[in-house]
Amino acid sequence: MNKSLKMVTIGGGSSYTPELVEGLIKRHDELPVTELWLVDIAEGQKKLHIVGELAKRMVRKAGIQMDIHLTLDRRAALKDADFVTTQFRVGLLEARIKDEKIPLKYGVIGQETNGPGGLFKGLRTIPVILEMARDIEELCPEAWLINFTNPAGMVTEALFRYSHLQKIVGLCNVPIGIKMGVAKALEVDENRVDIQFAGLNHMVFGLDVFLDGKSVKDQVLEAMADPANAMTMKNISGEAWEPDFIRGLDLIPCGYHRYYYKTRDMFEKELEASKTEGTRAEVVQQVEKELFELYKDPNLAIKPPQLEKRGGAYYSDAACNLMSSIYNDRHDIQPVNTLNNGAIASIPADAVAEINCVITKHGPKPITVGDLPISVRGLVQQIKSFERVAAEAAVTGDVKTALVAMTINPLVPSDKIAKRLLDEMLEAHQAHLPQFFK
Ligand code: G6P
């Protein structure tokens, strides 16, 4: 086992990077990353420098051996990497603002990874990450690609389906966020809580919840049925659930299920917000400005607590735990995105699911759950259909395929609206959709 690892983070100028560096510092003994390359694009050079200098100060303060390199040259960075993480946003927050605003004009939810916004985030991202996959195949074929880039489920599906890589894992912080929320509701340490996760990214359910190995699902459902206990995330408004719906569902939903089981309420909320404090991406733009002002401070040498204002907080625990368990062949259980391989009966074996897996040096091995309850099976399959058609549209640049993806998405009410939405969003994002404007 080599005692020094090379890690590359593509999208290294992200405001989340200090959390990743903190996670690597915390685990340096078990995960000896001695070379960290932070890669970004020319538009992100200023952010890369600010975040990179903070990362260097954090490592120096921690007194560990980790050389941090900042570069715009992805290929130079990738050479002989052991782990590659991806966390980039094609079109930056400006593109996300369009994804969140344009659908509102048509009475449709505008959201980062769901509905029309999720479709266009995928259309912009998939060709770019497939190019990265070709570089990885050439320059570090033995590396593990850990993808955080949203929509993480669709993007990971596209990587398995349209690249030659196999050592791919899709990650998200939603499961770890649910586990923390449950521990808080039960007023126990989160290490005593286990949740049986199964579904898709941003469409994952807790099939059962255990405290010290004993099922406490009913207790957790009662807690979630309490209007005072939103159990949501920073980026999703915590509309209270209808108590008997949660009791009857008999599953732990994730924050994103509000867009499907509370569509009208969430749309009204979003429309109102867009006229007052702004859409989520506009709020995040402000948070980002504050964060980068903080990061510039030469006396700052830790991850500032303000980073927890972002919805993606704690993602680094998911990333570092995963890399450490692969590197140490730990065989612990973690929820990740990988090939379903029969673990969930109603999802194709070759499709990507978000599910509890045993993490080994050969990667995640999904734990069979049987099938999803009939009450949620249809929605999960419909979202998987959407992901697959969207990924095909992203790769082919075929407008009809993109229109099918838009129309079959459960948040889009009709084919006529889908067509108008698609045309306007293709136009709005033309600069980042070369495959549609050959
Ligand atoms: C959640 C999701 C991430 C998403 C993030 C958005 O935690 O798991 O996939 O990107 O929130 O947070 P933001 O602060 O950008 O709205």
Boltz pocket constraint, residues with backbone or C-beta under 6 A from the ligand:
constraints:
  - pocket:
      binder: B
      contacts: [[A, 112], [A, 148], [A, 150], [A, 172], [A, 173], [A, 174], [A, 233], [A, 234], [A, 235], [A, 280], [A, 281], [A, 284], [A, 309], [A, 310], [A, 311], [A, 312], [A, 313]]
      max_distance: 6.0
